[in-house]
Amino acid sequence: MSGAGRRSSGTDAPPRPAFAPLDFSGEPRFAWRGVMLDVARRFRPMPELRRFVDLLAAHRITVLQLHLTDDQGWRFEVLAYPRLTGIGGRRSESQLGHGPDSTLDGVPHEGWYSQHELRELVAYAAARGIRVVPEIDVPGHAKAILAAYPEFGVGALDDVRARNLEPWTRYGINDEVLNVEDATIAFVATVFDELCDVFDADVVGFGGDEAQKTRWQDDARTQELMAERGLASVEELQSWFLAQVADRLRSRGRRAVGWDEMLEGRDPAPDAVVASWRGPVGAELGARLGHDVVLCPDLWTYFDYRQSDAADEPIPVGTVLSLEDAASFDPLGDGASASSASAALRERVIGVQANVWTEHLDTRDRLDYAVFPRLGAFAEVAWHGRALDWASFSSRLPDYLAWLEEQGVDSRPLDGPRPEQQRPGVPGVPRERAARIAELERLTASLAEVAGA
C-alpha cells in the first residue's frame, strides 16, 4: 500500500473525457472553481485520482484541493519524517456508520502517496487545466502525526503516546492538538517545505479548522509559552501558530489558504485566502480584513451530505443537499437578492468550491454516488456565478446523465439509490436544516462579534 510500490508514468490513465453536456457559455464568473477531495479519511489509489481529475476537467473545474492529512491518516511522503506515512498512514479499522450507534468494521485501511507520484499528478492535472492545491491540516486533526511522533503532542510524552497508539479509527472532532514548542514549529516548517518542493501551486492549505484547545488551556507548559509570547488566549495561540506556517510559506513564494476558523483570535496572515464553510460570517469578515475568499458553505456545497430524507439514503449525515439544492446555490446572493452580499465581499470573492469529505465514501462507486450528478449543477453555478434556472438545467439533465453513464460514473439516480447503492443497517445522523443553521450561528458567534465591531 505504500507509494513506492505504485510508481507510474501515467500512461495507463484513461483518455480525458470530452466536456460534459452542460452550459458553459460566455466567460466564467470565477477563476477558482474548485473541488476539495479528502484522501486522508479514505485513501484513493493514484489511478482513481487521475480518473477524478479527468472528470473534474470535463466539468471545467480549475482547482483540486487535496486534503492529505487528518486524525485518521497521513498520506503525504515526508522524507525527513518517514514515520508519518509508515505509522500515520495506516489504521487498524474504521468506523462503520455515523453517530452513537456506529460500530467498527475490523478492516485495516492504509495507503500513502510518494512525492514522485504526486509530482506526476500535478503535471497530469496541469495538462488538463487544473491546479492541485495541497492541504496539511494543523494544529488540530493531529492524531496521525502524534501516533508517529508523540513528542509533538501536548503533555507528558508517555501520556501522549498512550492516547495515540495509531491514527484515529473513529470520525468526528478529536481533542488532540500539536504543542507549540520551537521543535514542533520546526517540524511543521520542514513538512511544508517538502510540500512546496512537490506541489507548484501558489496557494497551499494549512487547515486551521476545528482545533480543540482544551489541552492547550489545561497544560502548564503551553500557558508558560503563551505568556512568553504575549498571547492572551488560546485563540490567539492558534493564530500565532498559523502565522508561523504562513510566514514559512511566504518565504517559499506561496500563500496560505485556510478554513474560516483561522480568523478566530488574531488575523494570522493578511495575504491568506479564507475558505468560508460555516456560512456567510467568515466570508464577510475575511473580505472586510482584506482577504481573498473562496465560498464553500456546507449547506450548499458539502457533497458528503445526504441527498434526500428518504429512508433508503445510504448513511444519512448532514442536512439534505439534493441536486436541486446544489443548483439553487447563489454564491453572492444566497438565494435572496444580489444585495445580500456586501460590496467588500463581492470585491474579494475569487471563487467557489465543493467539498467531498470521505468518512463514509469507502469505494470509488460510493464517491461517484456522492459527487454526481450534483457536480454538474455546481459546475454551472461556479461558471456563471449564480443560481441556475431549474427548468433550463432540467432540460440538459438527460444528456448529462447519459454522458455520466458513458464515462462509467456510478452516479445517484434521480429517483433515489439503487438497491446496491443503499447501506441498510448502517446508521447515520441526519440533521435538520434549521438545527444546523442554529449551530453555525453558535460556532461563528465570535467572528460575528468582530465583523460587527
Secondary structure in CASP SS format (residue, H / E / C, confidence):
PFRMAT SS
TARGET T0000
AUTHOR 0000-0000-0000
METHOD secondary structure of the structure
MODEL  1
M C 1.00
S C 1.00
G H 1.00
A H 1.00
G H 1.00
R H 1.00
R C 1.00
S C 1.00
S C 1.00
G C 1.00
T C 1.00
D C 1.00
A C 1.00
P C 1.00
P C 1.00
R C 1.00
P C 1.00
A C 1.00
F C 1.00
A C 1.00
P C 1.00
L C 1.00
D C 1.00
F C 1.00
S C 1.00
G C 1.00
E C 1.00
P C 1.00
R C 1.00
F C 1.00
A C 1.00
W E 1.00
R E 1.00
G E 1.00
V E 1.00
M E 1.00
L E 1.00
D E 1.00
V C 1.00
A C 1.00
R C 1.00
R C 1.00
F C 1.00
R C 1.00
P C 1.00
M H 1.00
P H 1.00
E H 1.00
L H 1.00
R H 1.00
R H 1.00
F H 1.00
V H 1.00
D H 1.00
L H 1.00
L H 1.00
A H 1.00
A H 1.00
H C 1.00
R C 1.00
I C 1.00
T C 1.00
V E 1.00
L E 1.00
Q E 1.00
L E 1.00
H E 1.00
L C 1.00
T E 1.00
D E 1.00
D C 1.00
Q C 1.00
G E 1.00
W E 1.00
R C 1.00
F E 1.00
E C 1.00
V C 1.00
L C 1.00
A C 1.00
Y C 1.00
P C 1.00
R H 1.00
L H 1.00
T H 1.00
G H 1.00
I C 1.00
G C 1.00
G C 1.00
R E 1.00
R E 1.00
S C 1.00
E C 1.00
S C 1.00
Q E 1.00
L E 1.00
G C 1.00
H C 1.00
G C 1.00
P C 1.00
D C 1.00
S C 1.00
T E 1.00
L E 1.00
D C 1.00
G C 1.00
V C 1.00
P C 1.00
H E 1.00
E E 1.00
G C 1.00
W C 1.00
Y E 1.00
S C 1.00
Q H 1.00
H H 1.00
E H 1.00
L H 1.00
R H 1.00
E H 1.00
L H 1.00
V H 1.00
A H 1.00
Y H 1.00
A H 1.00
A H 1.00
A C 1.00
R C 1.00
G C 1.00
I C 1.00
R E 1.00
V E 1.00
V E 1.00
P E 1.00
E E 1.00
I E 1.00
D E 1.00
V E 1.00
P C 1.00
G C 1.00
H C 1.00
A C 1.00
K H 1.00
A H 1.00
I H 1.00
L H 1.00
A H 1.00
A H 1.00
Y C 1.00
P H 1.00
E H 1.00
F H 1.00
G E 1.00
V C 1.00
G C 1.00
A C 1.00
L H 1.00
D H 1.00
D H 1.00
V H 1.00
R H 1.00
A H 1.00
R H 1.00
N C 1.00
L C 1.00
E C 1.00
P C 1.00
W C 1.00
T C 1.00
R C 1.00
Y C 1.00
G C 1.00
I C 1.00
N C 1.00
D C 1.00
E C 1.00
V C 1.00
L E 1.00
N C 1.00
V C 1.00
E C 1.00
D H 1.00
A H 1.00
T H 1.00
I H 1.00
A H 1.00
F H 1.00
V H 1.00
A H 1.00
T H 1.00
V H 1.00
F H 1.00
D H 1.00
E H 1.00
L H 1.00
C H 1.00
D H 1.00
V H 1.00
F C 1.00
D C 1.00
A C 1.00
D C 1.00
V E 1.00
V E 1.00
G E 1.00
F E 1.00
G E 1.00
G C 1.00
D C 1.00
E C 1.00
A C 1.00
Q C 1.00
K C 1.00
T H 1.00
R H 1.00
W H 1.00
Q H 1.00
D H 1.00
D C 1.00
A H 1.00
R H 1.00
T H 1.00
Q H 1.00
E H 1.00
L H 1.00
M H 1.00
A H 1.00
E H 1.00
R C 1.00
G C 1.00
L C 1.00
A C 1.00
S C 1.00
V H 1.00
E H 1.00
E H 1.00
L H 1.00
Q H 1.00
S H 1.00
W H 1.00
F H 1.00
L H 1.00
A H 1.00
Q H 1.00
V H 1.00
A H 1.00
D H 1.00
R H 1.00
L H 1.00
R H 1.00
S H 1.00
R C 1.00
G C 1.00
R C 1.00
R E 1.00
A E 1.00
V E 1.00
G E 1.00
W E 1.00
D H 1.00
E H 1.00
M H 1.00
L H 1.00
E C 1.00
G C 1.00
R C 1.00
D C 1.00
P C 1.00
A C 1.00
P C 1.00
D C 1.00
A C 1.00
V E 1.00
V E 1.00
A E 1.00
S E 1.00
W C 1.00
R C 1.00
G C 1.00
P H 1.00
V H 1.00
G H 1.00
A H 1.00
E H 1.00
L H 1.00
G H 1.00
A H 1.00
R H 1.00
L C 1.00
G C 1.00
H C 1.00
D E 1.00
V E 1.00
V E 1.00
L E 1.00
C C 1.00
P C 1.00
D H 1.00
L H 1.00
W H 1.00
T H 1.00
Y E 1.00
F C 1.00
D C 1.00
Y C 1.00
R C 1.00
Q C 1.00
S C 1.00
D C 1.00
A C 1.00
A C 1.00
D C 1.00
E C 1.00
P C 1.00
I C 1.00
P C 1.00
V E 1.00
G E 1.00
T C 1.00
V C 1.00
L C 1.00
S C 1.00
L H 1.00
E H 1.00
D H 1.00
A H 1.00
A H 1.00
S C 1.00
F C 1.00
D C 1.00
P C 1.00
L C 1.00
G C 1.00
D C 1.00
G C 1.00
A C 1.00
S C 1.00
A H 1.00
S H 1.00
S H 1.00
A C 1.00
S C 1.00
A H 1.00
A H 1.00
L H 1.00
R H 1.00
E H 1.00
R H 1.00
V E 1.00
I E 1.00
G E 1.00
V E 1.00
Q E 1.00
A E 1.00
N E 1.00
V E 1.00
W C 1.00
T C 1.00
E C 1.00
H C 1.00
L C 1.00
D C 1.00
T C 1.00
R H 1.00
D H 1.00
R H 1.00
L H 1.00
D H 1.00
Y H 1.00
A H 1.00
V H 1.00
F C 1.00
P C 1.00
R H 1.00
L H 1.00
G H 1.00
A H 1.00
F H 1.00
A H 1.00
E H 1.00
V H 1.00
A H 1.00
W H 1.00
H H 1.00
G C 1.00
R C 1.00
A C 1.00
L C 1.00
D C 1.00
W H 1.00
A H 1.00
S H 1.00
F H 1.00
S H 1.00
S H 1.00
R H 1.00
L H 1.00
P H 1.00
D H 1.00
Y H 1.00
L H 1.00
A H 1.00
W H 1.00
L H 1.00
E H 1.00
E H 1.00
Q C 1.00
G C 1.00
V C 1.00
D C 1.00
S C 1.00
R C 1.00
P C 1.00
L C 1.00
D C 1.00
G C 1.00
P C 1.00
R C 1.00
P H 1.00
E H 1.00
Q H 1.00
Q C 1.00
R C 1.00
P C 1.00
G C 1.00
V C 1.00
P C 1.00
G C 1.00
V E 1.00
P E 1.00
R C 1.00
E C 1.00
R H 1.00
A H 1.00
A H 1.00
R H 1.00
I H 1.00
A H 1.00
E H 1.00
L H 1.00
E H 1.00
R H 1.00
L H 1.00
T C 1.00
A H 1.00
S H 1.00
L H 1.00
A H 1.00
E H 1.00
V H 1.00
A H 1.00
G H 1.00
A C 1.00
END
